[in-house]
């Protein structure tokens, strides 16, 4: 405000000076008007060209595009929760030869599992979900929730440390229809394109944020901690990505998945304007291999490449720093058999120009072993084409933890229980002739974890009286994934008495 007003004040001061100096009012008025016009011109110069009518149509159209993209993509986005049991058994110290040094651990010590959360996106009608490896790594139990509220257990199909891609499969019930994401083409993305990041950041389920593609082919080094052969060519975006967004989709304005949100660069661990997503063309190829082969079939060229520098451009007589310099050729590999040499510069693959070494790696990774590719190279300042039949890296099959196929009653029902003992009757203040089972605990991801408590007594399940753990196991054996369970629960330490608890089992 003060900056805008200053020129006007100068203009008024000038007019007052003119008025005091002039003997005739008409002349004074003319000079004052000229000074006023000059002041207004100075204001317009500072403000720039401001339209008389504000254009809201363009903004409304963009808003509509965001809304349509979110509506298209959100149904296939999932919220993933995981639980990992502690690796240290309760009796580890007791059973080691030096156990006498430490006091015995009490039998009722409760060892809490580690829980985590992330995002994913459904990629086919069979219930396969594309996510990040770091979201589901080492998980003993995986629970997936859709935006419509449906929940499923899931199992890991396969993971790939080189790209941080994982595929899990939902334990669907019968012929349920699942929403499936539309897959886009990440190769068509350009810097400046609008994108939306979808997922479950910081526990805020099914969140949508907007931004642009900030850069392509980014290498951060984050995957080098997990794999000997990391493959990074991230899409960088300023759409807000936070912990919990991992595995969720990055979509274009048509709602098509163009990336899988994976990492952020931040001094605090929270959003700082730099998010990274795996290009969907690479992630989808990896997912297809995991589903079909159980591991990634990675094509091999047999060279070590580097991105060009300014000195390389001068040395090889190039127009600009675009391409991948071959700094080593391994003997007996497809590259060697095709005649590629040290110092060759790859500038295109199958006619598509190459900007960086990571772009060449990414494009090759989308191919299958045995495919033939045409590399355009510069050698001795001459362009030529070389055809290479791609080989295959040794398959890196990563084994992830998985639950046993046989489920106990506790795993199926979602709580651990035991027969009432005389000690329980005394502690809970129950008559001596009371029979039943008492809840000891609930697993971390139990569908009934928030509705029952330790010390609650199960009176009946689906109308069948429960007087012992044997009754509990008998009833549980007849239940199938998706069945609705109705418990009659008595809480001895509560004035509520008996109450009904309804929930759906997942497995």
N, C-alpha and C positions, 0 to 999 in steps of 0.2 A: 504493500500500500504506500509506504513512504517513498519508495522509488518512483512509483507512478505519479505521485502528487508533486514531486519536486519540479519537474519541467513546467507544470501549470503555474506554480508559484512564481517562477522566474518570469513567465510570460506576463502575469498580472503586475509584477513589480515594474516591468518594462513599460506597460501601458500607463501606470501611474506616473512614472517619470515623464513620459511624453505629454500627458495631460497638464502637468504642472508647468511645462515649458511653453505650451501653445497658448496663444492669445485668443484663438477662435475655436468655439466648441465643435463646429463641423469638422474642421481639420483634426481636432483631437479625437473625435469619434472614429474617423477613418483610420487614423494611426492605431487607435486601440483595437479596431476590428482586425487590422493586419497582424497586430501582435497576438491576438487571440487565435487567428488562423495558424500562425507559426507555432504557437503552443500546442494546438491540437495535432498539427502535423508531426511534432516531436513525440507526442504521446503515441500516435499511430505507428511511428517508426520503432518505438520501443516494444509495443505490444505485438507487432507483426500483423499479418493479415488474419483478422478474426471474422469468420463468416457471420452474417446477420442471423442465419437460421442454423441451429445445431443439427447435424445429421445423426439421427438415432436409428435410421433404417439399417445402415451397415452394421451397427453394433447389435441390433436385434437379430439380424441374420446370423451373425457370428454366435450369438447366444443360442439361437435355435440349432446351429450346427453342433455346438457343444452338447446340448440337451439330447439331440438325436443320437450322437455318438455314444453318450453314456447309456441311453436306453438300449441301444444295440448291444453294447458290450457287457454291461453289469450282470445280466442273468447268468452268464457263464463264468463269472468270477467267483472264487471260493475262498473261505476263511479256513486256514489249516491250523490245527492245534496238535502239538506233539507232547509225548511224555517219554522220558528215558529213565529206566530204573537205575539206581546207583550201582556201580560196579563192585563196591565193597560190600561183601556179604556180612550179615550181622555177626556171624561166628568166626570171621577171619582171624581176629586177634586171639580168640580162644583156641584155635586149632594150630597156631604156629608154635614152633618149638620154644620160643621165648615168651610164651603167653603169660608166664608167671610174673613177668615184670610189670604188666599192666593189670588193673583190676578187671574183673569180669564185667561184661556188658549185660545189663538186665534184659530179660526176654521180651519185655514189652516196649523196648526202644523202637520208635517209629522212624524209619528212614524214608524221608520224603523224596520222591522222584523229581528229576529236573524237567520243567515244562518249558515249551517254546511256542511261538506262533509265527505265522507267515501267510502268504497268499499263493494263489494258483489260478489256472484257467482251464476249463474243460475243453478238450480238443477233439473229442469224438463221442458218438452216441453210446459207446460201450462204457463210458465213464473214466477214460484216461484223462489225467490231469497233468498239465505241464507246470513245473515249478523249479525252484533252485535246489541243488543238492544240499546246500548248507541249511536249508529249512527242515529237511527230513532226515538228515544224516544221524545215524545211531538211534533213531526213534524206535522204541518198543511198541508204542501205540500211536496211531494217527487218526484223528477225527476231523472230518471235513463238513463245513456248513455252507449251504447255498444261500443266496440272497432271499429266497422264498422261505427259509427256515428249515428246510429238510437237512437232516444230518446223516452222515454215513461214516462207517469205519473205512479205512483205506490201507492198502499194502503197497510197499515199494516195488515197482517193476524193474527199475534200473536207474543208475546214476552215472554221471561222467565228470570226474574231477577236472578234466582239461577245460571244460566250458562252464562248470557249475550248473549243469542241467540235470534235472531228475524227472522221472515219470512215476506217478502213483496211480492206483486204480481203485475206484470206489466200489464198495460192496453193495451194489444196487439190489433192489428188491423186485423180482419179477420183470415185467416189461415196462418199467417206468421210463418216461420220456425225460431226457435231460437236455438242458440248453447247451448248445455247442457254439464256441466262438468262431467267428469268421477270420481266417488267416489272411493277412495282407502280404505285401512284398517290401521287405526292408531295403532292398536294393534301389527302390524308387524314391526313398526318402532324401530330402535335400535340407541343408542347413537353413533354418528359418521356418520350416513347416510346423504348423500347430500339432501338438500331440497331447493326449490325456494319459495320466498315470492312475491306474485303478488298483485298489487293494485294501489292506487293513492296517494302516499305520498306527502305532502306539495304542493298539486295542480299539481304535475307532473303526468299526466294521464298515466295509463297503463304501470307502471314501474315493472321491474323484478329484484330482487336481489337474490344472492345465499349465502348459508351457510350450516351448518351442524346441526343435532339434538344435542344440547348441553346437554340436560337432559330430563327426562320424569317425569310426576307426580308431577310437581312443584306446590306448594301452595304459593300464594303471599299475600292473604288477601284482594285483591282489591275488590272482589265481596261481601265482608262482609258489605260494605257500602250501598249496594243496596238490599240485601236479608237477611232474618233471617236464611235461610238455604243455604248458598253458597256452590256450588259444584265446587271445583277447583282441577284440575289435569293436568295442562298446559304442553304442549310441549314447552320446551325452545330451542331457536335457536339463532345463531349469524348472520343469514341473516338479512340484514338491514331492520328494521321496524320503520316507523315514523308516526306521526299524519297524517291521511288520509288513511293509510293501514288498519285501523280497518275494519273488516268484509270481507277482501279479503282472498283468499285461500293460504294456504301453500301446495305445491305440491311436490311429489317425482319425481325421474328422468324419470318416465313414464308419467308425467303430470297428475297424479291422485291426487285428493284433499285428503290430510291427516290431515288438520287442518284449523281452521279459526283464522286468525291473530286478536289479541284482545288487547294486552297491551305491554308496554315497561317498563323497569326499568332504570331510568336515572335521574341524578341530575339536568339536564337541560331541560328535557321534549323532547329531541331529541334522536336519535339513540346513544346508548353507548355500543352496543354489546350484549344486553340482551333483546330478544323479546319473547313473549309468545303467544301460539295459543291453542284454544280449540281442543282437539282430535276430528276428524271428526266422529268417531263412536258414540261419545256422542252427538255432535252437530246435526248430521243427525237424530238420534232418537228423539231428542227434536223437530226438525223441522217437522218430520213426525207426531208427536202428535199435534203440533200447527195447522198443515194443516187439520188433520182429526177430532180433538176434540176441537180445539180452545184454548186448554190449555194443559199443560204437565201432563200426568198421571205418577206420580212418585212412584215407588215401595218402600214399607216400610219393613224393617227388624225388627226394634224395639230395637236397641242397640246403645250404644255410644262406639266408638272405638278410639284407639290411636295407633300410630306407636311405634314399640318396641324400647326400649333402651337397652344398654349393661347390665344394671341391670336386666331387664326383661328376657334377654336371660339366665342369670345365674339362676334366680328364677324359670323359667319354664323348665330348662334343655334342651334348644334348641341348635342347632348347630350354628346358626347365627341369626342376627337381621333381620329376614324376616318374615313378617306377620302383623296381626292387632290384638291387645289385646282388648278384650271386658271388658270395665271398668264399664258398667252399662247395665242391661237388664230391659226394661220397661214391667210392668205387662200387661197381656192381649194382647200382641203383637205376631206376628208370631214367633219371636225368643223365647219368653217364652213358647209358645205352643209346639215348636220343642224341648225344653229341653236345650237350650243354657244357660250357666251359667256365672256368674261373674268370670273372670280369664281365661276363654277359650281363646285360641289364634287361630285365623283363618289363616291358611297357604295356603289354595287353595280354589277355587270355580270351581265346575265342572271339577276338575282335573287340573286347571290352577294355578300355584303357585302365591302367593300374596307377594309382596315385602313391601308395605306400606298400611296404612289405607286409604289414598286417592285413591290408586289403587282399593281397594275393593269397595269404594264408587262409583267410576267411572264405574266399571264393573256391579255393581248392578243397577246403573242408566240407563244402556242400556237395561235392562229387562223391562217387562211389569208386572203390578200387576196381581196376580193369577198364574204366572209362578212358577214352582218348581225348586229350585236350590240345589245342593249338596255342602255343606261346609265341607271341611276337617279341623278339629280342633285338637289342642294338649291340652289334659286335663290330669292332673296327670302324665305328661311325656309320655302319650300314645296318639298315633294318632287314630282318629276315624272319621267316616263320619256322618253328620247330614243333613237330607233333610228338607228344609224349603219351605213352600208355601208363597210367598211374598204377603204382604198386599198393601195398597195404602194410601199415604198421602192425606190429603184433597186438592182438586184441587184449585190451586192458579191462578185464571183467572185474568189477568191484562188487564185493559181497557186502550187502547191508544187513543189519539185524532184522529179524522178522519174528512175529509171534508164532507160537505153535498152532498147528491146525486144530488140535483138540482143545476146546475151551472148557474151563471149569465152570461150575455154576456161578461162582463169584464173578468171573470174567464176563459171562453172558448177562447176568442180572445187574451188575454194576455195584456190588457191595460184598464185603467179606463178613461172614457171620459164623457163629458157633452156637452149640447147644447151651441153653441156660444152665449154669452151675449153681450149687448152693451158695457159693460166694456171691455170684451175680444177684441172686434173690435177696440176699441180705443188703448188699450195696444199693440195689434199686428199690428196696422196700416193698417187695412183692410177696404174696402168699407162698408158703412152702410147696403147695401143689401146682404152681404155675409151670406150664411147659411151653416150649417154643424156642426160637432162636434170637440171639441178640446181635446187633450190628457192631462189628469191631472197627471197621474203617471202610472208606470208599476210595477206589483208584482216582488218580488225579483227573482223568477225563471221563469219569463215570457220568452217564446221562441223569443220574439221580443224586449226584454229589451235593447239590444245593437244597435237596428236599428231605434228606434223612440225616441223622446224626449218630455218632457213636453212643451206644447205650439204648437206642431205639429197639423195640421188639417187633418182629414181623408176626402179625397175627394170621394173615392169609395172603395168598397170591392168586389173583383171578378167581376169587371165590373158594379156593381150596385151602382148608386149614393147614397151617404150618406148625408142627409140634417138634420137629427135629431137623437137623441138617439133611438127613436122608430125604425128608419130605421136600425140602428146598431143591435138592439135586434132581429129584424125580420131576418136579414141575418145570425146572429149568431145561431139562433134556427135551421137552416137547415144544419149546419156544424156537421160533425162527427169526432171522433178522427182519426188523420192521414191525414185529408184533407189538401190540400195545399191552403193557403190564399194569395191572391195578393192585397196589399194595394197600392192605389195612395195617397201619402202623400205630403202635402204642408208645407214648413217650412217658415213662414213669416219673421223670422229674418235672413234667409239665402239667399244668392244669387243663390242658386241651383234651386229654384223654385220647381216644382213638381218632385217627384221621385218615383220609384217602389220599394216596399219591399215585398219579397216573403219569406214565412216561413210555417212550418207545425204545426198545432195545435196538442196538445197531449191528450186533453180530451174534 
